[in-house]
Amino acid sequence: MTPEAEGFLRRAIALAAAAREAGNPPFGSLLVGPDGTVLIESQNTTITDRDISFHPELKLAVWAARELTPEVAAGTTMYTSCQPCEMCTGALARSGLGGVVYALSGEQLNGLKSTGAFPAVPQEGPALYDEARVPVDGYYS
């Protein structure tokens, strides 16, 4: 890891500390452009904004998809204090960002929690394939 990348990760960790100080879960992220400049920063605001989706990684992915061309987005790197959760990972895949560098892994994060991970919500399916495929068929072609 380069000293520059370490600096970006340290900034993400500082954003995580600021999130915690503000009463939110301790997560922070920043998006660095192809030329090495910080394009945008964010921190978790799920508590203060009362929105469970307001993870910093998701907010930056949405911003990038709206504000950057696909070519510029592909040249960016997100630096984040913790490995993105499944929700954020899905958004990152759709955003076109070039990569993610994180400080804590999800496993390391869970090791720091006294309560562990969130409980799984039961899911049932697939069902009604012939009907459900109709609006989807051909969309991704």
C-alpha positions in Angstrom: 0.0 0.0 0.0 1.3 3.4 -0.9 1.7 6.2 1.6 -1.0 8.1 -0.4 -3.4 5.2 0.0 -2.7 5.0 3.7 -3.5 8.7 4.0 -6.9 8.2 2.3 -7.7 5.3 4.6 -6.7 7.4 7.6 -9.1 10.1 6.4 -11.9 7.4 6.1 -11.1 6.4 9.7 -11.3 10.0 10.8 -14.7 10.3 9.1 -15.8 7.1 10.9 -14.8 8.7 14.2 -16.8 11.9 13.3 -19.8 9.7 12.5 -19.6 8.1 15.9 -19.2 11.4 17.7 -22.4 12.6 15.9 -24.3 9.6 17.3 -24.1 7.4 14.2 -22.5 4.1 13.5 -18.7 4.6 13.0 -18.2 4.4 9.3 -16.6 6.8 6.8 -15.7 6.8 3.1 -14.2 9.0 0.5 -14.0 8.8 -3.3 -10.7 9.6 -5.0 -10.7 10.6 -8.7 -8.4 9.2 -11.4 -6.0 12.1 -10.8 -5.7 11.5 -7.1 -8.0 14.3 -5.9 -10.7 13.7 -3.3 -14.1 14.1 -5.1 -16.4 13.6 -2.2 -16.5 12.4 1.4 -19.3 10.9 3.5 -20.0 9.3 6.8 -22.7 7.1 8.2 -25.8 9.1 9.1 -28.3 6.2 9.5 -29.3 7.4 13.0 -29.4 11.2 12.7 -31.1 11.0 9.3 -33.3 8.1 10.3 -32.6 6.2 7.1 -31.1 2.7 7.3 -29.7 3.1 3.8 -27.5 6.1 4.6 -24.2 4.2 4.7 -21.3 6.3 3.4 -20.4 3.7 0.7 -23.9 3.7 -0.6 -24.2 7.5 -0.6 -20.9 7.8 -2.6 -22.0 5.1 -5.1 -25.2 6.9 -5.7 -23.4 10.2 -6.1 -20.9 8.7 -8.5 -23.6 7.1 -10.7 -25.4 10.5 -10.9 -22.5 12.9 -11.2 -19.7 11.1 -13.1 -19.4 9.7 -16.6 -18.9 6.0 -16.7 -15.3 6.6 -17.9 -14.5 8.8 -14.9 -16.3 6.5 -12.5 -14.2 3.6 -13.7 -11.0 5.5 -12.8 -12.1 6.2 -9.2 -11.2 4.4 -6.0 -13.3 4.5 -2.8 -11.4 4.4 0.5 -13.6 3.3 3.4 -13.1 2.5 7.0 -14.7 -0.9 6.8 -15.5 -3.5 4.1 -18.8 -2.6 2.5 -21.8 -4.6 3.6 -23.9 -6.6 1.1 -26.3 -3.6 0.5 -23.4 -1.3 -0.4 -21.6 -4.0 -2.4 -24.6 -4.3 -4.6 -24.7 -0.5 -5.1 -21.0 -0.4 -5.8 -21.3 -3.1 -8.5 -23.9 -1.0 -10.3 -22.1 2.4 -9.8 -19.2 1.6 -12.1 -16.5 2.6 -9.6 -13.0 1.4 -10.3 -12.2 -0.1 -6.9 -12.6 -0.1 -3.2 -9.9 -0.1 -0.5 -11.0 -0.8 3.1 -9.4 -0.7 6.5 -11.4 -3.3 8.6 -12.8 -6.5 7.1 -16.4 -7.5 7.8 -15.1 -10.4 9.8 -12.8 -8.0 11.9 -15.8 -5.7 12.4 -18.0 -8.6 13.7 -15.2 -9.5 16.1 -15.4 -6.0 17.6 -19.2 -6.2 18.1 -20.5 -7.7 21.3 -23.8 -8.6 19.6 -22.4 -10.0 16.3 -24.1 -9.4 12.9 -27.7 -8.6 12.2 -30.1 -11.5 12.2 -31.0 -12.9 8.8 -34.5 -12.3 7.5 -36.1 -15.5 6.2 -36.6 -15.5 2.5 -38.7 -17.9 0.4 -38.5 -18.4 -3.4 -38.1 -18.6 -6.3 -41.8 -18.9 -7.2 -44.0 -18.1 -10.3 -41.0 -18.1 -12.7 -43.2 -18.1 -15.8 -45.0 -15.0 -14.7 -42.1 -13.2 -13.1 -39.8 -13.6 -16.1 -42.1 -11.7 -18.4 -41.2 -8.1 -17.4 -37.5 -9.1 -17.1 -36.9 -11.1 -20.2 -34.9 -9.2 -22.7 -34.2 -6.2 -20.4 -30.5 -7.1 -19.9 -29.9 -8.0 -23.6 
